Amino acid sequence: MTMIPIETLADDMYRMVEECQGKKNLKAGDLTKAMIAKYGEEACTKDTCKQAIRILMDSGRCVYGYFGGSYIQLPHKEGAATDL
């Protein structure tokens, strides 16, 4: 089995965070477990998941939130911000 591209993992993780936004706080470990369960340990490792999370953080698509622990969230929009 071939490894899943890191960009694909990042996109899947982003969708998962987007779906859970406002309902459940997801930790990095939650996303890692979900991706390994989805693709299998041969195609997706903890290290590739870590790299995918780094891509999400560095690109600004996701941010860390802290509420009794560290969670991955979508960036909050300011009240005056407009969608482009």
Backbone torsions as a table, in degrees:
resi	resn	phi	psi	omega
1	MET	NA	139.3	-179.4
2	THR	-88.8	157.9	179.3
3	MET	-73.8	144.3	177.0
4	ILE	-76.1	134.2	178.1
5	PRO	-58.5	141.5	-177.3
6	ILE	-60.7	-35.7	179.2
7	GLU	-63.7	-36.4	177.7
8	THR	-65.6	-43.6	177.3
9	LEU	-60.5	-43.9	-179.4
10	ALA	-61.1	-42.8	179.0
11	ASP	-63.7	-43.3	178.6
12	ASP	-63.5	-41.7	178.9
13	MET	-64.5	-41.1	179.5
14	TYR	-60.4	-46.0	179.1
15	ARG	-60.4	-39.5	-179.7
16	MET	-65.6	-43.4	178.0
17	VAL	-63.5	-41.7	179.8
18	GLU	-61.2	-43.2	-179.3
19	GLU	-67.1	-33.2	-175.9
20	CYS	-92.1	-6.2	-176.9
21	GLN	-55.7	126.3	179.2
22	GLY	83.6	-11.1	-179.6
23	LYS	-108.9	-43.8	-174.9
24	LYS	-147.6	138.5	175.1
25	ASN	-87.9	126.5	-179.3
26	LEU	-103.5	131.1	174.3
27	LYS	-90.5	164.4	178.0
28	ALA	-57.0	-39.2	179.0
29	GLY	-63.6	-34.6	177.6
30	ASP	-64.0	-43.6	179.8
31	LEU	-66.6	-42.0	179.8
32	THR	-61.0	-47.6	179.8
33	LYS	-61.4	-41.0	-179.0
34	ALA	-64.7	-41.8	-179.3
35	MET	-69.3	-39.9	177.8
36	ILE	-65.7	-38.9	177.8
37	ALA	-65.6	-36.9	-178.1
38	LYS	-71.9	-45.8	-172.9
39	TYR	-103.3	-17.3	-177.9
40	GLY	92.7	153.7	-176.5
41	GLU	-67.3	-23.4	-179.3
42	GLU	-74.0	-31.9	-174.1
43	ALA	-100.0	-13.2	-173.8
44	CYS	-146.7	119.7	-179.4
45	THR	-112.0	168.7	176.7
46	LYS	-60.1	-36.7	-178.2
47	ASP	-66.7	-42.4	179.0
48	THR	-67.8	-34.1	176.8
49	CYS	-65.3	-40.2	178.0
50	LYS	-61.2	-41.5	178.3
51	GLN	-65.5	-39.2	178.8
52	ALA	-64.4	-41.4	178.2
53	ILE	-64.0	-39.8	178.3
54	ARG	-61.1	-40.5	177.6
55	ILE	-60.7	-44.2	179.8
56	LEU	-62.2	-41.3	-178.7
57	MET	-70.6	-47.5	-177.2
58	ASP	-64.3	-32.9	-179.0
59	SER	-81.6	-13.1	-179.0
60	GLY	83.8	4.5	179.1
61	ARG	-69.3	-29.7	176.9
62	CYS	-134.1	158.8	177.0
63	VAL	-136.0	161.0	173.4
64	TYR	-86.4	135.5	173.0
65	GLY	-116.6	151.0	-178.1
66	TYR	-123.6	118.2	176.7
67	PHE	-151.8	85.9	-176.4
68	GLY	68.8	17.2	-178.5
69	GLY	160.2	174.9	-177.7
70	SER	-99.4	124.0	-177.9
71	TYR	-124.8	154.8	177.0
72	ILE	-100.2	127.2	-176.0
73	GLN	-135.6	167.3	169.2
74	LEU	-77.7	149.0	178.3
75	PRO	-61.9	141.3	177.7
76	HIS	-77.5	141.0	176.8
77	LYS	-91.7	138.6	176.3
78	GLU	-72.3	154.7	-177.4
79	GLY	-57.6	-36.7	-177.4
80	ALA	-88.3	-4.5	-177.0
81	ALA	-68.2	142.7	176.5
82	THR	-116.6	146.4	176.5
83	ASP	-75.5	136.4	178.9
84	LEU	-93.6	NA	NA
